[in-house]
Amino acid sequence: MKFAAILKQSLTDYPGQIAAVLFTRGCNLRCPFCHNPHLLIKPGRSETVTQLPDEDVIDFLHERRGFLDAVVISGGEPSLHSDLPLFLRKVKDLDYLIKLDTNGSNPVMLNEILREGLLDYVAMDIKAPLEYKSYQGACGKLGSEDFFNIRSSVQLLLQASIMVEFRTTVVPCLHQPEDIEAIARYIEGARLYTLQQFNPECTLEPGYGKVVPYSREEIQAVAEKCSKYVQKVKVLQV
């Protein structure tokens, strides 16, 4: 397995832990508001693409034992890589906590690594209300099978025993307050639902750079409505 980049130390990506963040390349969605468009390019498409071998990553993590507590696998979409479970086993052998950031489009792999006890934390992005047309509009590219898989991952994670966070980037031109409340209703009972304020800088679709984010007060008002359905709502401001 090869990675596009590594953040050697983060105090925010795994709450309460000092973590390294690994970024995989390639994604099966094309969300116009994506803030990591450089990671959408699949390995092998360009000779200029940086690739960090997992052997180098494991060596780094071995050296940092005792200082780092956790490893976060982000992207892109990590579950597109068939050798992800093998890499997670290597990380677990080093006694790290592991968090996975995912769009939920691969419930088969997600179930496999959950059953094997390779994850301690999962953060799943929910792009829109879980209806096909709404989701397709928010993702830019979505087949019916991917949509079915995403819904399956939500149900899988609602039953998981580890820490699970659902999160939505709130984009004014895509989401009305009632849309976010509908998502919270769908994940009713979830432990944590995070609302991320849209950041117009460095988006996949250049036109989204002109979209004005909801204000702090508007996001907080939406969060209060969502709190009826989930145990905790967190707001992340840009």
N, C-alpha and C positions, 0 to 999 in steps of 0.2 A: 504494500500500500504506500502511496506517495501523497504528500501534502503540499498545498500551495503556499502556506505560510504558518508561522508559529508566533504567538504572543507569549513571551517567556514568563510573564508574571501579570496576573490580574487579581484585583481585590473585589471585583464586581460580578464577574461572569458565573461564579459558583458562590452563592450567598454564604457568608460566614467562613469561607475557606480561601486560602491562597492557591491560585490555580494557574496552570499553563493552558493556553487555548490553541487548538490545532484546527486549521481551516482546510477542508477538502475542496476540490475543484469539481465543477459540474453540477447542474441542477435541472430537474425535469419540469420546473415551472418558470414562467417569465413574468413575474410580478412587476408592473411598471414602476412601482415605488421602491424596488429593491435597492438597498444602499451598498451592496457588494457586487455590482455588475461584473467586476473583473474576475470573479470566481465562477461565472457561468460557463466559461470556456472549458471544454472537456480536455483532459490530458491527451497529448498527441496531435492536437489540432494545430499547434504552432510550436516551432522550435524555440521560440523566445519565452515560452511558458516556464516559470520556475516550478521545480518539483523537488520536494524534500523527502528522501527515502525514509521509510519507517525505522530502519536500522539506526539512522542518525538520531531520530526522535527518541527511540528507546535508550540510546546511549545518554542523551541529554537528561531524560527523566531519571535514569539510574544515578547520574551525578547529582541531581537535585533532591534526591530523597532526604527527608528530614527538614527541608526548607519548604518545598511545595507539598500541599495536601491533596490536590485534586487535578484532574485533567478534564478539560471540556473539549468535546469534538463538535465542531460547527462547520459551516460551509457558506455557499453551496449546500448540497444535500448529502450528508455522510452515508445514508443508507443506500445510495446508488452503487457503492463500492462493495463488491461481494466479499472482499477479504476484511471488511470491518470487524466481524466477530473475532477473527484470528488476532487482529491487532489489539482489540479490547482485552483478550485473554493475556497478552503480553503485558499490558498495562496493569491488569489486576494482579499479575504475579509480582509486581513491584509494590503492591499494597496501596495503590492510589484509589481515592474516590473517583468515580467517573460520571460526568454529566454529558448527555447527548442533546444537541439542538437539532430538531427535525421538523419537516413539513408534514410528516405522518403518511407519506405516500407508499411506504413499504411496511405494512403491518406484519407480514410474514417474518421478515428479519427482526422487526421490533419485538415480536412475541418470542422469537428464538433467543435473543440476547437478554430479554427480561427473565425468561424461564431458567436461563443458565446463571443468573445472578451477576451479570456483567455490568449492570447499571445501578447507580445510586440515586440518580436524578435525571428526569427527562423534561425538557422544555419544548412544547409543541406549538408551532405557530398556527393559528386559525385565521385565515385570510379574510373571511366574510361569513355571513350567515350560511348555514350548511344546507343550502339549496343549490342545485347544479348551476343555474344561470348566474346567480349572484357570485358563486365561487369562480366560475369561468371568467366573469368580468374583472375580478380582482387579481386573477393569476395570469391572464393573458394567453395561457396555453394550458389546457386541462382536458384530458379525455375522460370519458365516463368511468373507465376502470380506475383511474387515479382518484376520482371523486369518491367512488365507493370505498377505495382503500383508505382514504383520509377519514371518512366517517367511521370505518372499522377501527382505525387507530385511536380515535377519540374514545370509543367505547372500551377498548382494551386498556387505555390509560386511566379511565375513570375507575377501573377495578384494580389497578396496580397498587401494591403495598409500599412501593418506594415513593419518594417525593416527586410529584408531578406538577408542572406549571404550564398552564395554557396562556398564550399571549396573542394579542392582536395589535398591529400597527394601525392606528386610527388615521385614515386619510380622508379629509373633507369631501373630495370629489367622488369618493367611493362609498363612504360610510356616513349614514345618518345616525343620530343617537339611538334610534329604535333598532338599527341593525346590530349595534354592539350589545344592546340589551337582549336581543334575540339569540346572540351567541352565548351570552351568560346563561340564558334560560336552557339552551341546549346542553350545556355542561353543568347543569344544576348539581350541586353537591361537591363540586371540585374544590380542592384545598386552596388553590391560588390561581387567580386570573389577573394577568398583567396587561395594562393598556399602555402602549408605547406611543408617545406623541410623534407624528410624522415629521421626518427631517427632510426638507426639500433639497438638501445638498447631495450631489453625487447620486442621482437616481438613474435607473436603467432607461426610462423614457425621459428624454430631456425636457419635455413639456411639463413634467411634474415639478421641475425646479421653480415654477411660477405659482405653485399651489401654496396658499397660506395655511399653516397648521391651525388646528383648533387652539383656542387660548387655554391657559391653565385652568381658568374657571369653568370653561365648557367641558374639558376633560374630567374634572372633578365631579361635575354634575352627572355625567354619564356613569362614572364610577359608583356614585351613590345609588343609582338605579340598579346597577349590576350586583351590588352587595346583597340584594334580596335573594340571590340565587346561589352564590358561591361563598365559601367560608371567609375568603380574604380577597380584596381587590387592591392591586398596587398600581400606581401611576408613575411612569418614567417620562420625565420631561427632557426635551432636547436642550 
